[in-house]
């Protein structure tokens, strides 16, 4: 049974070991410049604006020699323990947090390095919604568009229209206690693409906390142009 101590602390964990091939950035997308700074710089700046976070750990690949140059003066820890998948990187990051004294009942907010437009207020709202929850939760958005499933034989042909009722688009951060998340990832393996999926496989139902349209993951080349425009509106 996980402790529900009110003294539990909150930590951020940022997987930052990916190659970002879909972004067409000619290198890891987290180091591409947006609004005059790297993607990861903006991400860490947002996390630094959340007073409830006791610390932030960035998980890098073992061969990463670029992070310090792109992160500037970001106040964070690093661990070059990135794995072949996101799940492996997060699991290794949890082990690194344990080595720093983070307890099983402390909260870990896993946030994509490429979601550089997240606002501190959204993260604080997630913490407030989940800090007394039995499971934890994630930022997400209700699906507004009609959803089509492509045909198995031709992905550019519609096979069927999906019922969008009760469907949400998962975002990050995703907030779970270190002990629960570590167990979930150990059991789920590398196939899961987010932390909530692993927790769901244990039979839990994470809380959905409404996020923001601006908290999208920079994935495709056009996403960087959109991020540039949005950052200009914040200046």
Secondary structure, DSSP 8 states (H G I E B T S, - for coil): -----TT--EEEEEE-----GGGT-SS-GGGSEETTEEHHHHHHHHHHT-TTEEEEEEE--TT--SHHHHHTT---EEE----SSHHHHHHHHHHHHHHTT--TTSEEEE--TT-TT--HHHHHHHHHHHTT-SSEEEEEEE--S-EEEE-SS-TTSEEEEE--TT-EEEEEEEEEEHHHHHHHHHHHGGG-SSHHHHHHHTT---EEEE--TT-----SHHHHHHHHHHHHHH-
